[in-house]
């Protein structure tokens, strides 16, 4: 891209990182200290935006990487936002509801000077949800002495959340996949689908594609996957998992239980990795048999695997484009909170489709013009916007 070396130095570092100790009095009377993080990668184009995750593998480097991803994602959609991320190193399954609430409220208090509607707006991520956001919003508001719903997104609708937010990432995937199939001359409803991850994102896209008429060959969760050459009954499986059950415990003689590793290399037309990062690697990339990889998760494909897939002429729709529906509708929620005027679902989906397909068309055009992958094209566009903002604002003082 011929970037100014000074700007490259600017882009290589995050703006600020905060590490906090979070003391929580457990139900048994013992005090336990957890470690939490909030990182702002860039606020050059607007307030930071990014989720908060609770997981035992969370560390500062992971949060930094995810914050940088958010910078590129908001830039690619041309939203007036920057990139941020937060998290706590904890397995929330080990906590009672009371312990989880105390952990969330203390974490919010520790990062309170880094967040706010015009500073940095957290949202749900891995193992966090609308209830966690409600506690964060309440803690922030109590400290400020007034209700401030715009401090977080992904809240319950009753306290300033937006309709369509929960299904936004999956809906965005659906819109992008429709457009990609159209470009390739494929009839979407005739395609066979495999989805890794059956949570909010994977479950939504599987449901939408099933209703479209696609045959869903396999889905998986943390316990493993289910496969059927005749296609799975997605609504039946969603009802099962929504009750807190694992897919491995679902009984149907027509379904075969398979591992997540086997699922990724099972032949299909469209593979949707919607679980965790680093799932498609140089170890299994040569065994991937599909036409399109639609990245529902952040970073599911490693750089070496990406090169292998490109050589195999597999079309990879990159994460910063494919799964950006979540941050797009988070932005809508933020706007609605600030204006105290809320939209209906039709407007949410109409605006989401307009923005995400606008980004897709731009990425596809650059990809064809420069004969580069969709991922490279997406990053070129996203980086160029951040670079231009830096050039216009200059370096203070």
Sine and cosine of phi, psi and omega as CSV:
sin_phi,cos_phi,sin_psi,cos_psi,sin_omega,cos_omega
0.00,0.00,-0.15,0.99,0.02,-1.00
0.91,0.42,0.69,0.73,-0.06,-1.00
-0.97,0.26,0.53,-0.85,0.12,-0.99
-0.87,0.49,0.79,-0.61,-0.02,-1.00
-0.82,0.57,-0.55,0.84,0.02,-1.00
-0.91,0.41,-0.62,0.78,0.02,-1.00
-0.95,0.32,-0.56,0.83,0.07,-1.00
-0.86,0.51,-0.68,0.73,0.05,-1.00
-0.87,0.49,-0.63,0.78,0.02,-1.00
-0.88,0.47,-0.69,0.72,-0.09,-1.00
-0.96,0.26,-0.38,0.92,-0.09,-1.00
-0.96,0.26,-0.23,0.97,-0.05,-1.00
-0.86,-0.51,0.52,-0.85,0.11,-0.99
-0.98,0.18,0.40,-0.92,-0.03,-1.00
-0.93,0.36,-0.73,0.68,-0.02,-1.00
-0.39,-0.92,0.54,-0.84,0.03,-1.00
-0.75,-0.66,0.67,-0.74,0.03,-1.00
-0.81,-0.59,0.78,-0.62,0.11,-0.99
-0.92,-0.38,0.78,-0.62,-0.05,-1.00
-0.80,-0.60,0.56,-0.83,0.16,-0.99
-1.00,-0.07,0.71,-0.70,-0.10,-0.99
-0.85,-0.52,0.99,-0.13,0.03,-1.00
-0.98,0.21,0.75,-0.66,0.01,-1.00
-0.75,-0.66,0.80,-0.61,0.09,-1.00
-0.99,0.15,0.92,-0.40,-0.07,-1.00
-0.98,0.22,0.25,-0.97,-0.05,-1.00
-0.87,0.49,-0.45,0.89,-0.02,-1.00
-1.00,0.08,0.06,1.00,0.03,-1.00
1.00,-0.06,-0.16,0.99,0.02,-1.00
-0.99,0.11,0.53,-0.85,0.06,-1.00
-1.00,-0.08,0.75,-0.66,0.03,-1.00
-0.81,-0.59,0.68,-0.73,-0.02,-1.00
-0.96,-0.28,0.82,-0.57,0.06,-1.00
-0.95,-0.32,0.38,-0.93,0.04,-1.00
-0.94,-0.33,0.74,-0.67,-0.01,-1.00
-0.80,-0.60,0.26,-0.97,-0.08,-1.00
-0.60,-0.80,0.50,-0.87,0.26,-0.96
-0.60,-0.80,0.80,-0.60,-0.04,-1.00
-0.81,-0.58,0.73,-0.68,0.14,-0.99
-0.94,-0.33,0.94,-0.35,-0.01,-1.00
-0.96,0.29,-0.75,0.66,-0.01,-1.00
-0.40,-0.91,0.71,-0.70,0.14,-0.99
-0.84,-0.54,0.40,0.92,-0.08,-1.00
-0.93,0.37,-0.47,0.88,-0.02,-1.00
-0.96,-0.27,0.00,1.00,-0.01,-1.00
0.45,-0.89,-0.06,-1.00,0.00,-1.00
-0.84,0.54,0.50,-0.87,0.07,-1.00
-0.89,0.46,0.50,-0.86,0.02,-1.00
-0.58,-0.81,0.80,-0.61,0.02,-1.00
0.12,-0.99,0.40,-0.92,-0.13,-0.99
-0.98,0.22,0.09,-1.00,0.11,-0.99
-0.84,-0.54,0.82,-0.57,-0.01,-1.00
-0.90,-0.43,0.58,-0.81,0.09,-1.00
-0.91,-0.41,0.93,-0.37,-0.01,-1.00
-0.35,-0.94,0.49,-0.87,-0.06,-1.00
-0.93,0.36,-0.30,0.95,-0.03,-1.00
-1.00,-0.08,-0.01,1.00,-0.08,-1.00
-0.90,0.44,0.73,-0.69,0.10,-0.99
-0.54,-0.84,0.12,-0.99,-0.10,-1.00
-0.89,0.46,-0.67,0.74,-0.02,-1.00
-0.89,0.46,-0.65,0.76,0.03,-1.00
-0.89,0.46,-0.70,0.72,-0.02,-1.00
-0.91,0.41,-0.62,0.78,0.06,-1.00
-0.87,0.49,-0.74,0.68,-0.02,-1.00
-0.88,0.48,-0.68,0.73,-0.01,-1.00
-0.93,0.36,-0.55,0.84,0.05,-1.00
-0.91,0.42,-0.65,0.76,0.04,-1.00
-0.90,0.43,-0.66,0.75,0.07,-1.00
-0.83,0.56,-0.68,0.74,-0.01,-1.00
-0.91,0.42,-0.56,0.83,0.06,-1.00
-0.86,0.50,-0.72,0.69,-0.02,-1.00
-0.94,0.35,-0.58,0.81,-0.04,-1.00
-0.92,0.40,-0.74,0.68,0.01,-1.00
-0.92,0.38,-0.56,0.83,0.03,-1.00
-0.93,0.38,-0.68,0.73,-0.01,-1.00
-0.87,0.50,-0.63,0.78,0.03,-1.00
-0.98,0.18,-0.08,1.00,-0.02,-1.00
0.87,0.49,0.62,0.79,0.09,-1.00
-1.00,0.07,0.52,-0.85,-0.01,-1.00
-0.99,0.17,0.84,0.54,-0.06,-1.00
-0.67,-0.74,0.31,-0.95,0.11,-0.99
-0.96,-0.29,-0.42,-0.91,-0.04,-1.00
-0.79,-0.61,0.66,-0.75,0.02,-1.00
-0.46,-0.89,0.17,-0.99,0.06,-1.00
-0.30,-0.95,0.42,-0.91,0.03,-1.00
-0.56,-0.83,0.21,-0.98,0.03,-1.00
-0.03,-1.00,0.23,-0.97,0.08,-1.00
-0.76,-0.65,0.69,-0.73,0.05,-1.00
-0.98,0.18,1.00,-0.08,-0.06,-1.00
-0.30,-0.95,0.52,-0.85,0.18,-0.98
-0.99,-0.16,0.97,-0.24,-0.09,-1.00
-0.89,0.45,-0.31,0.95,0.03,-1.00
-0.93,0.37,-0.31,0.95,0.00,-1.00
-1.00,0.05,-0.07,1.00,-0.08,-1.00
-0.95,-0.30,0.53,-0.85,0.16,-0.99
-0.97,0.24,0.18,-0.98,0.02,-1.00
-0.88,0.48,-0.64,0.77,0.02,-1.00
-0.90,0.43,-0.68,0.74,0.03,-1.00
-0.90,0.44,-0.64,0.77,0.01,-1.00
-0.91,0.42,-0.64,0.76,0.03,-1.00
-0.91,0.41,-0.70,0.71,0.01,-1.00
-0.90,0.44,-0.63,0.78,0.05,-1.00
-0.88,0.47,-0.73,0.68,-0.03,-1.00
-0.90,0.44,-0.71,0.71,-0.04,-1.00
-0.92,0.39,-0.64,0.77,0.01,-1.00
-0.94,0.35,-0.64,0.77,0.07,-1.00
-0.86,0.51,-0.71,0.70,0.01,-1.00
-0.87,0.49,-0.67,0.74,0.02,-1.00
-0.90,0.44,-0.62,0.79,-0.03,-1.00
-0.93,0.36,-0.51,0.86,-0.04,-1.00
-0.97,-0.24,0.20,0.98,-0.20,-0.98
-0.86,0.50,-0.52,0.86,-0.01,-1.00
-0.98,0.18,-0.13,0.99,0.01,-1.00
-0.99,-0.17,-0.19,0.98,-0.08,-1.00
-0.87,-0.50,0.29,-0.96,0.00,-1.00
0.41,-0.91,0.34,-0.94,-0.06,-1.00
-0.84,0.55,-0.48,0.88,0.01,-1.00
-0.93,-0.36,0.26,0.97,-0.02,-1.00
-0.85,-0.53,-0.86,0.51,-0.10,-0.99
-0.25,-0.97,0.81,-0.59,-0.13,-0.99
-0.89,-0.45,0.98,-0.21,0.03,-1.00
-0.93,0.38,0.20,-0.98,-0.01,-1.00
-0.40,-0.92,0.16,-0.99,0.05,-1.00
-0.93,0.37,0.43,-0.90,0.07,-1.00
-0.50,-0.87,-0.53,-0.85,-0.04,-1.00
-0.86,0.51,0.84,-0.54,0.05,-1.00
0.91,0.42,0.30,0.95,0.15,-0.99
-0.83,-0.56,0.34,-0.94,-0.13,-0.99
-0.47,-0.88,-0.20,-0.98,-0.05,-1.00
-0.88,0.48,-0.58,0.81,0.01,-1.00
-0.91,0.42,-0.66,0.75,0.05,-1.00
-0.87,0.50,-0.67,0.74,0.01,-1.00
-0.91,0.41,-0.58,0.81,0.03,-1.00
-0.89,0.45,-0.68,0.74,0.04,-1.00
-0.91,0.42,-0.64,0.77,0.02,-1.00
-0.91,0.42,-0.70,0.71,0.00,-1.00
-0.89,0.46,-0.67,0.74,-0.01,-1.00
-0.92,0.40,-0.68,0.73,0.01,-1.00
-0.88,0.47,-0.72,0.70,0.02,-1.00
-0.88,0.47,-0.71,0.70,-0.03,-1.00
-0.90,0.44,-0.66,0.75,0.01,-1.00
-0.90,0.44,-0.60,0.80,0.03,-1.00
-0.94,0.33,-0.48,0.88,-0.03,-1.00
-1.00,-0.05,-0.20,0.98,0.07,-1.00
0.99,0.12,0.20,0.98,0.04,-1.00
-0.34,-0.94,0.33,-0.94,-0.01,-1.00
-0.97,0.25,0.82,-0.58,-0.02,-1.00
-0.77,-0.64,0.99,0.17,-0.06,-1.00
-0.90,0.43,-0.43,0.90,-0.06,-1.00
-0.96,0.27,0.04,1.00,-0.01,-1.00
-0.95,0.30,-0.46,0.89,0.06,-1.00
-0.68,-0.73,0.33,-0.94,0.15,-0.99
-0.86,-0.50,0.17,-0.99,-0.08,-1.00
0.99,0.16,0.35,0.94,0.01,-1.00
-0.98,0.20,0.25,-0.97,0.18,-0.98
-0.86,0.51,0.56,-0.83,-0.03,-1.00
-0.85,0.52,-0.55,0.83,-0.07,-1.00
-0.91,0.42,-0.35,0.94,-0.02,-1.00
-0.84,-0.54,0.56,0.83,0.11,-0.99
0.96,-0.28,0.14,0.99,0.07,-1.00
-0.97,0.25,0.14,-0.99,-0.04,-1.00
-0.92,-0.39,0.63,-0.78,0.17,-0.99
-0.89,0.45,0.53,-0.85,0.05,-1.00
0.99,0.11,-0.10,0.99,-0.05,-1.00
-0.94,0.35,-0.65,0.76,-0.08,-1.00
-0.90,0.43,-0.59,0.81,-0.04,-1.00
-0.99,-0.12,0.09,1.00,-0.18,-0.98
-0.88,0.47,-0.69,0.72,-0.04,-1.00
-0.90,0.43,-0.70,0.71,0.03,-1.00
-0.91,0.42,-0.62,0.79,0.03,-1.00
-0.91,0.41,-0.65,0.76,0.06,-1.00
-0.89,0.46,-0.67,0.75,0.07,-1.00
-0.84,0.54,-0.67,0.74,-0.02,-1.00
-0.89,0.45,-0.72,0.69,0.01,-1.00
-0.89,0.46,-0.68,0.73,-0.02,-1.00
-0.92,0.39,-0.65,0.76,0.00,-1.00
-0.91,0.42,-0.64,0.77,0.08,-1.00
-0.83,0.56,-0.73,0.68,-0.03,-1.00
-0.91,0.41,-0.64,0.77,-0.02,-1.00
-0.91,0.41,-0.68,0.73,0.03,-1.00
-0.89,0.45,-0.61,0.79,0.03,-1.00
-0.89,0.46,-0.67,0.74,0.02,-1.00
-0.89,0.45,-0.58,0.82,-0.06,-1.00
-1.00,-0.02,0.00,1.00,0.00,-1.00
0.95,0.32,0.52,0.86,-0.01,-1.00
-0.97,-0.25,0.64,-0.77,0.11,-0.99
-1.00,0.08,0.91,-0.42,-0.13,-0.99
-0.84,0.55,-0.71,0.70,-0.10,-1.00
-0.92,0.39,-0.23,0.97,0.02,-1.00
-1.00,-0.02,-0.06,1.00,-0.09,-1.00
-1.00,0.07,0.54,-0.84,0.11,-0.99
-1.00,-0.08,0.62,-0.78,-0.19,-0.98
-0.81,-0.58,0.62,-0.78,0.19,-0.98
-0.78,-0.62,0.75,-0.67,-0.04,-1.00
-0.85,-0.53,0.86,-0.50,0.13,-0.99
-1.00,-0.08,0.86,-0.51,-0.09,-1.00
0.97,-0.22,0.83,-0.55,-0.07,-1.00
-0.79,-0.61,0.53,0.84,0.06,-1.00
-1.00,0.03,-0.60,-0.80,-0.05,-1.00
-0.86,0.51,-0.76,0.65,-0.06,-1.00
-0.96,0.28,-0.82,0.58,-0.04,-1.00
-0.89,0.46,-0.64,0.76,0.01,-1.00
-0.90,0.43,-0.64,0.77,-0.01,-1.00
-0.92,0.39,-0.75,0.67,-0.04,-1.00
-0.92,0.38,-0.59,0.81,0.05,-1.00
-0.89,0.45,-0.67,0.75,0.01,-1.00
-0.91,0.41,-0.71,0.71,-0.01,-1.00
-0.89,0.45,-0.68,0.74,-0.03,-1.00
-0.95,0.31,-0.54,0.84,0.06,-1.00
-0.90,0.44,-0.68,0.73,0.03,-1.00
-0.92,0.39,-0.49,0.87,0.04,-1.00
-0.92,0.40,-0.39,0.92,-0.03,-1.00
0.92,-0.38,0.01,1.00,0.02,-1.00
-0.93,0.36,0.49,-0.87,0.10,-1.00
-1.00,-0.02,0.90,-0.44,0.02,-1.00
-1.00,0.00,0.97,-0.25,-0.08,-1.00
-0.96,0.27,-0.60,0.80,-0.08,-1.00
-0.41,-0.91,0.52,-0.85,0.15,-0.99
-0.65,-0.76,0.33,-0.94,0.01,-1.00
-0.53,-0.85,0.38,-0.93,0.18,-0.98
-0.78,-0.62,-0.29,-0.96,-0.07,-1.00
-0.89,0.45,-0.38,0.92,-0.05,-1.00
-1.00,0.09,-0.25,0.97,-0.08,-1.00
0.75,-0.66,-0.22,-0.97,-0.10,-0.99
-0.76,-0.65,0.22,-0.97,0.09,-1.00
-0.87,-0.49,0.66,-0.75,-0.04,-1.00
-0.75,-0.66,0.62,-0.78,0.15,-0.99
-0.50,-0.86,0.80,-0.60,0.02,-1.00
-0.91,0.41,-0.34,0.94,0.03,-1.00
-1.00,0.02,-0.11,0.99,-0.02,-1.00
0.99,-0.15,0.52,-0.86,-0.02,-1.00
-0.99,-0.12,0.44,-0.90,0.14,-0.99
-1.00,0.05,0.99,-0.12,-0.14,-0.99
-0.92,0.39,-0.67,0.74,-0.02,-1.00
-0.89,0.45,-0.60,0.80,0.04,-1.00
-0.90,0.44,-0.67,0.74,0.01,-1.00
-0.94,0.35,-0.61,0.79,0.04,-1.00
-0.90,0.44,-0.67,0.74,0.05,-1.00
-0.87,0.49,-0.60,0.80,0.00,-1.00
-0.92,0.39,-0.75,0.66,-0.06,-1.00
-0.96,0.29,-0.47,0.88,0.03,-1.00
-0.92,0.40,-0.30,0.95,0.06,-1.00
-1.00,0.04,0.12,0.99,0.03,-1.00
1.00,0.01,0.20,0.98,-0.02,-1.00
-1.00,-0.01,0.41,-0.91,0.08,-1.00
-1.00,-0.04,0.47,-0.88,0.02,-1.00
-0.88,0.48,-0.55,0.83,-0.05,-1.00
-0.88,0.47,-0.36,0.93,-0.03,-1.00
-1.00,-0.08,0.00,1.00,0.02,-1.00
-0.98,0.19,0.77,-0.63,-0.07,-1.00
-0.97,-0.26,0.88,-0.48,0.11,-0.99
-0.39,-0.92,0.87,-0.49,-0.10,-0.99
-0.90,0.43,-0.30,0.95,0.02,-1.00
-0.99,0.14,-0.25,0.97,-0.08,-1.00
-0.98,-0.18,0.67,-0.74,0.04,-1.00
-0.97,-0.23,0.74,-0.68,0.06,-1.00
-0.99,0.16,0.77,-0.64,0.02,-1.00
-0.74,-0.67,0.37,-0.93,0.04,-1.00
-0.98,0.19,0.26,-0.96,0.06,-1.00
-0.89,0.45,-0.57,0.82,0.03,-1.00
-0.91,0.42,-0.69,0.72,0.01,-1.00
-0.92,0.40,-0.62,0.79,-0.02,-1.00
-0.85,0.53,-0.69,0.72,-0.06,-1.00
-0.90,0.44,-0.48,0.88,-0.06,-1.00
-0.97,-0.22,0.15,0.99,0.07,-1.00
-0.98,0.20,0.69,-0.72,-0.08,-1.00
-0.91,0.42,0.71,-0.71,0.04,-1.00
-0.33,-0.94,0.02,-1.00,0.08,-1.00
-1.00,0.01,-0.66,0.75,-0.07,-1.00
-0.75,-0.66,0.84,-0.54,0.04,-1.00
-0.96,-0.28,0.79,-0.61,-0.02,-1.00
-0.88,-0.47,1.00,-0.07,0.11,-0.99
-0.98,0.22,0.95,-0.31,-0.09,-1.00
-0.81,-0.59,0.57,0.82,-0.01,-1.00
-0.93,-0.37,-0.97,-0.23,-0.05,-1.00
-0.92,-0.40,0.07,-1.00,0.02,-1.00
-0.96,0.27,0.29,-0.96,0.11,-0.99
0.86,0.52,0.69,0.72,0.03,-1.00
-1.00,-0.05,-0.58,0.82,0.06,-1.00
-0.97,-0.22,0.92,-0.38,-0.10,-1.00
-0.84,-0.55,0.02,-1.00,0.03,-1.00
-0.91,0.42,-0.31,0.95,0.01,-1.00
-0.95,0.30,-0.66,0.75,-0.07,-1.00
-0.93,-0.37,-0.08,1.00,-0.09,-1.00
-0.87,0.48,-0.61,0.79,0.00,-1.00
-0.91,0.40,-0.34,0.94,-0.02,-1.00
-1.00,-0.08,-0.05,1.00,0.02,-1.00
-0.94,0.33,0.79,-0.61,-0.02,-1.00
-0.82,-0.58,1.00,-0.02,0.03,-1.00
-0.37,-0.93,0.12,-0.99,0.05,-1.00
-1.00,-0.07,-0.61,0.79,-0.09,-1.00
-0.73,-0.69,0.71,-0.70,0.22,-0.98
-0.95,-0.31,0.89,-0.45,-0.02,-1.00
-0.96,-0.28,0.95,-0.30,-0.15,-0.99
-0.98,0.18,0.98,-0.18,0.04,-1.00
-0.99,0.11,-0.44,0.90,0.04,-1.00
-1.00,-0.06,0.20,-0.98,0.12,-0.99
-1.00,0.06,0.84,-0.54,0.07,-1.00
0.89,0.45,0.65,0.76,0.00,-1.00
-0.96,0.28,-0.29,0.96,-0.05,-1.00
-0.91,-0.42,0.82,-0.58,0.02,-1.00
-0.97,0.26,0.36,-0.93,0.00,-1.00
-0.83,0.56,-0.67,0.75,0.00,-1.00
-0.92,0.39,-0.63,0.78,0.04,-1.00
-0.91,0.41,-0.59,0.81,0.00,-1.00
-0.86,0.51,-0.67,0.74,0.02,-1.00
-0.90,0.43,-0.63,0.77,0.01,-1.00
-0.90,0.43,-0.70,0.72,0.00,-1.00
-0.89,0.45,-0.64,0.77,0.03,-1.00
-0.89,0.46,-0.66,0.75,0.03,-1.00
-0.90,0.44,-0.50,0.87,0.02,-1.00
-1.00,0.08,0.07,1.00,0.00,-1.00
0.88,0.48,0.52,0.85,0.12,-0.99
-1.00,0.03,0.79,-0.61,-0.04,-1.00
-0.99,0.16,0.91,-0.42,0.01,-1.00
-0.98,-0.21,0.89,-0.45,0.09,-1.00
-1.00,0.00,0.93,-0.36,-0.20,-0.98
-0.94,0.35,0.43,-0.90,-0.05,-1.00
-0.83,0.56,-0.68,0.74,-0.10,-0.99
-0.92,0.39,-0.27,0.96,0.12,-0.99
-0.98,-0.20,-0.81,0.59,-0.16,-0.99
-0.87,0.50,-0.71,0.70,-0.10,-0.99
-0.98,-0.21,0.36,0.93,-0.06,-1.00
-0.99,0.16,0.00,1.00,0.03,-1.00
-0.87,0.49,-0.54,0.84,-0.01,-1.00
-0.89,0.45,-0.76,0.65,-0.01,-1.00
-0.94,0.33,-0.48,0.88,0.03,-1.00
-0.90,0.43,-0.75,0.67,0.00,-1.00
-0.96,0.27,-0.43,0.90,0.16,-0.99
-0.88,0.48,-0.65,0.76,0.06,-1.00
-0.88,0.47,-0.66,0.75,0.04,-1.00
-0.87,0.49,-0.66,0.75,0.01,-1.00
-0.89,0.45,-0.68,0.73,0.03,-1.00
-0.85,0.52,-0.72,0.70,0.02,-1.00
-0.89,0.45,-0.68,0.73,0.00,-1.00
-0.90,0.44,-0.65,0.76,0.02,-1.00
-0.89,0.45,-0.69,0.72,-0.03,-1.00
-0.90,0.43,-0.65,0.76,-0.04,-1.00
-1.00,0.04,-0.20,0.98,-0.05,-1.00
0.81,0.58,0.63,0.77,0.04,-1.00
-0.63,-0.77,0.84,-0.54,-0.19,-0.98
-0.94,-0.34,0.56,-0.83,-0.08,-1.00
-1.00,-0.09,0.33,-0.94,0.13,-0.99
-1.00,-0.01,0.14,-0.99,-0.10,-0.99
-0.90,0.45,-0.58,0.82,0.01,-1.00
-0.87,0.49,-0.68,0.74,0.00,-1.00
-0.93,0.36,-0.64,0.77,0.03,-1.00
-0.84,0.55,-0.79,0.61,-0.06,-1.00
-0.93,0.37,-0.57,0.82,0.04,-1.00
-0.90,0.43,-0.72,0.70,0.00,-1.00
-0.93,0.36,-0.63,0.78,0.05,-1.00
-0.87,0.49,-0.73,0.68,-0.02,-1.00
-0.89,0.46,-0.67,0.75,0.00,-1.00
-0.88,0.48,-0.73,0.68,-0.07,-1.00
-0.95,0.31,-0.72,0.69,-0.10,-1.00
-0.95,0.31,-0.56,0.83,0.05,-1.00
-0.97,0.25,-0.50,0.87,0.11,-0.99
-0.88,0.47,-0.68,0.73,0.04,-1.00
-0.91,0.41,-0.66,0.75,0.01,-1.00
-0.87,0.50,-0.73,0.68,-0.02,-1.00
-0.88,0.48,-0.63,0.78,0.01,-1.00
-0.91,0.42,-0.70,0.71,0.00,-1.00
-0.91,0.43,-0.70,0.71,-0.02,-1.00
-0.89,0.45,-0.65,0.76,0.00,-1.00
-0.89,0.45,-0.74,0.68,0.01,-1.00
-0.90,0.44,-0.64,0.77,0.02,-1.00
-0.85,0.52,-0.70,0.72,-0.02,-1.00
-0.96,0.29,-0.67,0.74,-0.03,-1.00
-0.89,0.45,-0.62,0.78,-0.08,-1.00
-0.98,-0.21,0.01,1.00,0.00,-1.00
0.82,0.57,0.78,0.63,0.00,-1.00
-0.80,-0.60,0.20,-0.98,-0.01,-1.00
-0.94,0.34,0.33,-0.95,0.06,-1.00
-0.87,0.49,-0.58,0.81,0.00,-1.00
-0.90,0.43,-0.74,0.67,0.00,-1.00
-0.89,0.46,-0.66,0.75,0.02,-1.00
-0.89,0.46,-0.68,0.74,0.00,-1.00
-0.89,0.46,-0.70,0.72,0.00,-1.00
-0.92,0.38,-0.60,0.80,0.03,-1.00
-0.87,0.50,-0.69,0.72,-0.01,-1.00
-0.92,0.39,-0.73,0.69,-0.05,-1.00
-0.90,0.43,-0.73,0.69,-0.02,-1.00
-0.90,0.43,-0.65,0.76,-0.02,-1.00
-0.86,0.51,-0.62,0.79,-0.01,-1.00
-0.93,0.37,-0.65,0.76,0.02,-1.00
-0.92,0.39,-0.67,0.74,0.02,-1.00
-0.86,0.50,-0.70,0.72,-0.01,-1.00
-0.89,0.45,-0.62,0.78,0.03,-1.00
-0.90,0.44,-0.65,0.76,0.04,-1.00
-0.90,0.44,-0.69,0.72,0.00,-1.00
-0.88,0.47,-0.66,0.75,-0.03,-1.00
-0.95,0.32,-0.63,0.77,-0.03,-1.00
-0.99,0.16,-0.50,0.86,-0.04,-1.00
0.98,0.18,-0.03,-1.00,-0.01,-1.00
-0.94,-0.34,0.87,-0.50,-0.01,-1.00
-0.99,0.15,0.66,-0.75,0.10,0.99
-1.00,-0.01,0.00,0.00,0.00,0.00
